[in-house]
Amino acid sequence: MPHRKAPETLIAIGRLTKPHGLRGELVFLPYVADLALVPELRERTVVLRRGEEPPQGRRVAGWRRFGRRALIRLEACEDRTQAEGFRNYEVLVPRAWFPPLAEGEYYWFEIEGLAVYAPGGKYMGKVVEIIATGSNDVYVVRRGRREVLVPALKQVVRRVDLARGEMHLAVREEDLT
């Protein structure tokens, strides 16, 4: 029986929003506020996905900062008309492209989706969004129609257990509302 390689985990890092200029560049809107957290893409093949269309691999020929965004040029995308065809594609990259972080630090895609528990084990919901505020991030925790904003501070977040998909808080839910 041949050995099968496990499928590589892909991480959505942003979206191509619209063409820019006449030479085939596209505006890339990252899903994270700090572009430094996006791995180097130049001369690498990314996966593009839009709706129910089959994903496709495309090599990034060029990449440059553009304010809080970036401009991407895909290989064989030479003009604005060709770039228009990539509008609203999500950009995905292998998890392995992200370097390990220091103990106690996490990438946004590791935090989103975690189940959040108050002291005593009370389930509060799941992290559905991360808001960058400048001083510290804020996790939006949702359970049904109820949302709680949790500051990403050591005195608030007691423990993150990625293996179990859990975040445990040091403060009660009532103290956050």
N, C-alpha and C positions, 0 to 999 in steps of 0.2 A: 504494500500500500504506500503510495507516495506521501511524503510529508507536506502538509499544507501550512502555509504561513498564515498566522492570524491576521485579520484585516487591521490595518493601522487606524488608530483613532484620529479623526480629523476634528480640528477646532475652527469654528467660524470666527474670523478675526475682524470682519468688516464687510462693507458693501460698495460696489461700484455704482455711483449715483448718476453720473452723466458724462458725456464727452467734454473735453477741455481743449480748446484750440483746434488747429487744423491738422495736426500731425499724429492723430490716433491716441492721444493720451486720454485717460479717464480719471475723474475725481474719485478717490477712495476715502470713504467715511469709516474710520475705525470704530469698533465697538468698545474701545477703551480710550480714556481721556489722554493718556500718556503714550505717544507714538513710540517711545523708547521700549515699550513692552511688546511691540509687534516685532517678530523676528525678521531678519534680513531676507528680503524677497528677490532682490535682483539676481538674475540668472538662475532662478529656481522655478520649478513647475508647481503651480498652485492648482487647486480644484475650484472650479466655478460651478455654482448651483443656483437655479432660479425656478421657483415653483415646482411643478411636477416634471419639468424637463430633465432628461438624464444629465448627470454631472459630467463636466468635461475638464480635462487637464490643459492648462495653458502656461507657457513659459513667460516669466516677467522679464522683459527686455530692458525696462527702465523704471526707476523709482526715485521720487524726490519729494521732500516736504513741501507743503502748500498750506501755510498757516497751521491750523489744528488738524488738517487733513494731509493727504499725500496725493501725488499724481502718479499714476501707473501707466506704463505703456506695455501692452502685451505683444509678444512676438507675432509677426505677420498681421498686425493691426496698424496700418500705415496712414489712415486718414480718419476724418471725423465721421464719415458715413459708416466705415467699418466699426469704429468705436461705439456708435449708436446701438449696434447690435448687442453690446455687453451691458447696457443700462440695466440696473437693478439686479445684477448677479451678486450673490454672496460669495465671498472669498474664504476658502478653507485651506488650512495647512496641517501637516502632521504634528501631533503632540510632541514628537521627538525634536522638533525645531526649537522648542522653548528650553532654555537652559534651566538647570535646577536653581531654585531660590534658597535663600538662607532659612534656617529653622524659624518657623512661625510666620513666614511670608507665603502668600498664595497668589496665584493668577486669578483673574476675574472668573474664568470658566471653571475653576475649581470651587469657587464660592457659590456661584449661581446654581440653584437647585438643591442646596443643602437643606435638610430638615432642621428647624431651629427649636430649641428647648429652653424653657425658663428654669430657674432653680427648682429642684423637686421633680423634674422630669415632665413638666406640663408642656405639651406640644403647642407651639405658637404658629406654625406654618412653614412655608418654604421661601428661601431667598429667590425672588423673581427679577430683581434689578439691583444694580449698584449705581448710586449717584455719587459722582465726584464733586466735592464741595470746596476743594482747595486745601482746607486744613486736615480733613480726614474724610474717608469715604463713608457713605451711609447705605446700609443694606435695607432694601424694601422687602419686608417679610409679609407674605399674604397667606391667609387661610380663608377660603370662600371669598366673601366680599370685604372682609376686614383686613386692613393693612396697618402694620406697625413699622416705624422707622427706627432702625437700630444703628447707632454710631459704631463705626469700626474702630473701637478703642480697646486697649488691653483691660481697662477697668470694667468694660461692659461685656466683651467677648472673653469668656473664661477659657474655652477650649474648642478647637476645630479638629474633628476626626474625619479625614477624607476617606479613609477605608470604610467607615460606616455611613458616610454621607450625612454627618451631623455637625451642628454647631451648638454649643452649650453656653448660655449666658450667665453672668454673675449677678444680673439684676432682674427683678420681676417685671412682667409685662406691664403691670400698672404703672411702674416707674418710667416707662418709655412713652406713655400717651399724654 
